[in-house]
Amino acid sequence: MFNERVQSRSEQQAATRQKVLAAADRLFRAQGFKATTIRQIAAEADVSTGTVMAAGDKDALLVAIFENWITSVHDNRHTEPAPATTTATAEDVLQLFGPFVGYFALDSELSREYLAILVRGNHESVIFRDLAQALLGELEAVLARTALPPDQVARGARTIYLAYLGLLMTASSGAIAMPEAAVQLRETIEFVITHPKGTR
């Protein structure tokens, strides 16, 4: 009975947190990150400001919103059927990034805020740890089906992953448009696959 009560409380806290994150997401996108207040998020979620702050400050909420979505993409990939054993192309590799590029392009201002928070380093983020490992694993699985020599698959995956992060930061800063970032990412992927000695 005690365990049921603890589990019920834990489930209720998780549900409240998701409600707060959903409210913050709606407001951030509707009126902008800077214009949104904790009090507004609390009113939108129909909870107290203390409950919102227990879930995190605005920066922490935004990090959680982005990373929950990114995590769901990786989780869904694990439930999809295994890919065919046919030779993979640069397009197959690029498709791994499609959902992320699309999500960041939805609201470039919010994406900039998210990346700026990560750069400041004030909030712990799984994007450079768990989520990085998930994407690197997915990249290696696809690159193993390309012409890239087996001993260079891991290095190729790291090269493409780091290029992706750099281009994402550059696009989110407004220095280049997201479509141009996608073109440059494709060029990097093609270079890695067709010029394996260049990744050494």
N, C-alpha and C positions, 0 to 999 in steps of 0.2 A: 504493500500500500504506500509506504514511504517512497519507494522507487517510482511508483506511478505518479505521485505528487511532484517529485523532482523532474521527471520526464515531462509532465504536463506544463510545469513552470518554464522549463527550458524551451519547449515547443512554443509556448506563448511569447517568450522573449524573442525567439527567432522570427515569429510572425509579426511582432511589433516592429522589429528592426527592418523587415522587408517592407512594411507599410511606410515607415519613415523614409527609406531609400526611394520607394516609388514616388512619394510626395515630393522629395527633393529633386528627383529626376524630372518630374513634370514642371516644377517651378524653374529649375535651372534652364530648361529648354524654352519655356514660355517667356520668361522675363530676363534671363541672363543670370550668370553665376554671381556677379558682383552685386546685382540689385536684389538678390534673394536673401532674406534674413532667416535666422533660426526660428524666430517667432512665426514667420509665415509658413515655414515648413511644418511647425507644430500644429498650426491651425489647419493646414491642408491635410495632415495625417490624423487630425483629431486626437492629438496627444499633448502632453505638457512639454514645455521647452526643456525641462530636465530630462524627459524621456528621449528627446532628440539628441541632447548633449551626451547622453549615455551611449548613444549609437555613434557619436563622433562629432567633431566640429565640421564646418562646411567642407574644408579640404578633405578630411577623412571620409565624409559622405560621398564626395565626388570620386575619390579613388575607389571606394567600394562599389559604386555604380558601374564604373568602367570595368573593374576587374571581375565583378560578378558576371557581367555579360561575356567577357573574354573567356572566363572559365567555362561558361555554358557552351560556347562554341567548341572548345576542346572536348568537353564531356560528350557532346553529341557526336563528335567524330569517332569516339570509341564505340559507339553503338551502331555505327554504319558498317555495312559489309566490307570485308577486306577488298582492296583494289585488285584489279586484274594484274596478271604477271607480265603484261605487255610493257614494252620499253616506254619509260616516262619521258616527257618533253619539258621544255621550259614553261610551257603553258600549264602543265600539271603542277609544277612547283609553284607557279604564280597563283594558282587557284587556292593554295593554302592560305594566302594572304588576303584574298578577295573580301571575305567578311569583315576583316579588321579595317582594311582601307575604306570600305564602304561605310562602316560605323563611324570612323573618325571624320569622314567627309560630311556626314549628316549635319554636324554642328561644329564648324571649325573653331569658333570661339571657345566652346566648351572643351574641345579637344586640346586647345592651347592651354587652357587653365589646368587641365589634368596633367599634361606633360610638364608644365611649369612647377606643379606641386612635386612631381617625381624628381625633377632636377634639383629643387631646393633640399630634398632629402629629409624633410621634417616628419614625413609619414611613411611608415613601413609599407612596402609594396611587394606583392608576390610576382609582379610582372618580370622582374629580373632574376627570380629564383624558380619557383614551381612552374609558373606559366612559361618561362623561358625554356625550361627543360622539356615541357610538353611540346612546344613548337619545334625545338631542336630535334626531338625524337620523330616528329611528323616529317620534318625536312629530311632527316636521314633515311627514313623509310622510302620516301619518293626518290631521293637522289640515288639510292641503291639500285633503282630500276633504270638509271640513265647510263650513259657511256662513261661516267666518272669511275676511275679505278677504285676498287673497294677500300684501299688504304687511304683514299682522299675524301671519302664520303663525309666523315665527321668534320674535317677542316672545311670542306665545301659548305656544309650546313652552317657552321659558325660564321663563315664569310657572308653568306646570304642573310643570315639573321642580323648580323651587325649592320649590314647595308640597309636592311629594312628599318631598324631602329633609327639610324642616322637620317634616312629619307623621311621617316615619319616625323621626327623632330623638326627637320627642315621645312616640310610642308605645313606642319602645324604652326610654325613661326610666321608663315605667310611668305617666306622667301621664294618658294615655288608652289605651283598649284598641285593639288592631289593627283590629277591625271598625269601630270609630268613626273611626279614621284613614282607612279605606277610604271611609266615607260622606263624610267631609269632603273627601277627594280628589275624589270624584265631583262634589260641589257646586262645587269649584273649577273642574273641567273644564267643567261645564255653564255656569258663569259666564263663563269665557273664550270658549266657543263662542257663547253667546247674547248676550253683552254685549261685543262687540269693542272698543268705545270704552273700556271699563274696563281694558284691558291697556296703554293708552298711557301 
